[in-house]
């Protein structure tokens, strides 16, 4: 059972108990000519009911935030940086010097070879997967599989400090 469903079940239970105590309270007051009542029980169930309603709202808010974060991870746009197996952010990168027209195929082979996991594997991986050139293209590196490795965005930033500044500060770096 989902957490929100549990809060809603509790809310129904407390709403039913509150209604019962209000009816019983009216009957007790009438029969005892107002000498006895169960206002403390009614207040107790009103408080529990309010808490359940607050818990439901909090849970819905957290569910929205989680889905927004999931969407953000799927669609984050970082200029010139590949961001997932299925999405790349900057189409002109395909035409950039050194990538070549077969970059998608090469990229898929590297991801497959690395098991779609960051090769740093130090437990601090964050962000989408990217392909890193061990020796940068600008420094004579190639797109040979031996020069390419899969890194998460966090570890890619650590390899290239300029990425941290260019692509959003401390978001994942």
N, C-alpha and C positions, 0 to 999 in steps of 0.2 A: 504494500500500500504506500502510495506517495505521501510525503509529509503534508502537503496541502490537503489531501483527502482525509488524513487523520485529524487535522485542525477542523475541517468542516464537519466531520463526524462528532467531534467534541462539541462544536458549536450547536449542532442539532440536539445533542444530549442535554446540554445546559439550558437551551431554550425550552425544551420540554419540561425539565425540572423546574425552571423558573415559572412557567405557566401553571404547573401543578401546585407549587407553593403559593402562588398568588391566589388560586382558587381556594386552597386549604386555609390560607390566611384570612380570606374574607369569611369563610364559614366559621373559623375559630373565633374571630372577632364578634360575629353575630351571636353565636351560641354563648359566648362568655360576656356578652354585653360590653365588649371593648376592653375587658381586663387583660386578655392575653392576645398576642399576635405573633407572627413569625417574620417580622421585618428583618431581623438579622439574617435569617436563611435567604430571604428574598435578595437582600443586599449582596450576600455572598455569591449567589448565582448570577446576579447582574454583573458583578465584578468578573467572575469567571467567563461569562458570555462576552463581555467587552475585551478581555484578554485574548480569547479565541478569535474574535473578529480582527484584533490587531495582529495576531500571529498570521492569519490568512493574508492580510494586506502585506505584511512583511515578506511572507513566502512568495506572493505574486510578484512583488517588486524584485526580489532576488532572482526569481525565474526569468523575469524580463532582462535583468542585468546579465545573467548567464547566457541567454540567447543572443544578446547584443555582443557579448565578448566572443561567442562562437562565430557570429557573423563577421566580426572584426578580424578574427584570425583567418577566415576564409577569403576576405576581400581586401585586406590591407594593401595599399598601393605604395610601393617604394620604387622610385624612379631608377630604372636600369638594373633592378635586382630581381632575380627569379624568386618567387615566393611560395610555390607549392608544386606538387606533382601535376596539377591540372591548370594552374593559373600562372601567367607571368605578367608582370606589371607594365613593362615598357616594350612595345612592339619594335621600335627602332633598334633595340639591342640586337635583334636578329640580323640586322643589316650592318651592325657595328663591326669595325675591323677585328678580325680574328675569330669571331664566333662561327661564322659560316652558316650555310643554309641547312646543314644537318645537325645543328645544335640541339634541337628538341630530341632527336634520336640519341645523341651522345649523352645528353642530360638524363634521359630515361634509363640508359644502360648504367650510368653511374649510380643513380638512385636504386636500381634493381640490385646491382653488385653490393651496395652498402646496406641492403635490406630496408631501405626507406627510414634509416636512423642516422642521427648525428654520430659521426665517427669519434668525437671527443669522449662521449660516454662517461663524463665525470659526475653525472647526476644533476647538473645545473642547466640542462638544456631548456631553452625557451624560444618560442617563435617558430615560424614555418621553416621548412628545409630549403636550403640553397646549395648550389654547387660552387665550390671554392677551387680556384686555380692555385696549386701549391706554389708554382712559379708564375707570377702574373704575366698575362699576355704582353703587357707593356714592357716587361723585362725579359722577353724572349721565350716565355712559356708557350705551351701548345695546348690543344684540346685533346691530347692523348689521354686515355683512361688513367695512365699512371701519374698524370699531373693533376687529376681531378679528384675531389673528395666531397662527400656530402657533409654539410654542417648545418646546424640550426642557426637561426638569425643571430642569437646571442654569441655563439662561438665564432661566427663569421665576423661579427663586429670586433671581437677580440683580435682577430687576425688582421683587420683593417681598421685602425682607430678612426680614420676619416669617415667611416660609415656611421659611427655613433653620432658625430656632429651633423652629418648630412641628413640622416634618416630618423631623426626624432629623439635625440638625447638619450634618456635613460629608459625609454619604453621597454626594451628588452635587453639592452646592453648593460 
